[in-house]
């Protein structure tokens, strides 16, 4: 198994991790009274992430753990995907 497939697998795993975190953030915000339309969920992911950060900062003075559970895998998926693409093209 080559480096390309390993990087693709890791990128997909990071994207799934970010999706689960985005769903948990949406559930948290729904409990707080902020609705997220089901069909527009992917367009509201980054808005929800910003709102989650603001709500948790107001409540506890610190950013909630789901914020980093979303931000880090999104960036990791991007970097790993670009690395896989670079390996594939070279």
N, C-alpha and C positions, 0 to 999 in steps of 0.2 A: 504494500500500500504506500503510495507516494505522498509527498508533502502536500500536494494539491488537494487530495482527498481528506487528509487530516485537517487542513485549514478550512475546507468547506464544511466538514462535520462540526468543527468548533464554532464556526460562524453561525451555522444553523442552530446549534445548542444555545449560543448566546442570544440569538433572536427569539427563541422560544422562552428563555429565561426572562427577557425584557417584556414579552407579551404577557406572561403570567403576572409579572409585577404591575404592568399597566392595568390589567383586569382587577387586581387587588386594590390599586389606587382608585379606580372607578367605583368599586364597591365602597371604599372608605368615603369618597366624596358623595356618593348617593346617600349614605347615612347622615351626612352633614347637610343634605338638601340640594346638592348640585347634580342635576340630571345630565346624563350622557346618552344621546340617541344611539341605539344599537347599530343602525346602518351607517352612521357616521363616526363610529368608534375610532377608526384609524386616523381620522382627521383631528379628533379631539385628544389624542394621546398626549401630545406635548402641552396642550392647554391644561389638561388634568394634572400633569406632572408639576406645572407651575403653581396651580391652585393647591395641590397637596403640600408643596413646600411652604406656601404662605399660611395655610391652616395650621400646619404642625409648628411652624415658628411662633405663631400667635399663642398656641396652646401651651407648649412646653419650653419655648425659647431655643429649641434645637430642631434641626431638620429631621423628619421621620426617616426610619430605615428603608422604607420602600422607595424613597427618592433615589438613593444610591443603588438599590436593587434594579432600578430602571435605567439610570444614566450610564452606569459602568457597562452593562451588557450591550446597550445600543452602540456605544463607542467601540467596544471590543468586536462586535459583529461587523461594524464598518471597516475597522482596521484589518481584521482577519479576512474579510471578503476581498478587500483590495490587495492584500498579500497573495491570496489564492489566485486572483486574476493576474497579478504580476508574474507569478510562477508559471501560470498557464501560457501566458503570452511569450515568455522567454524561452 
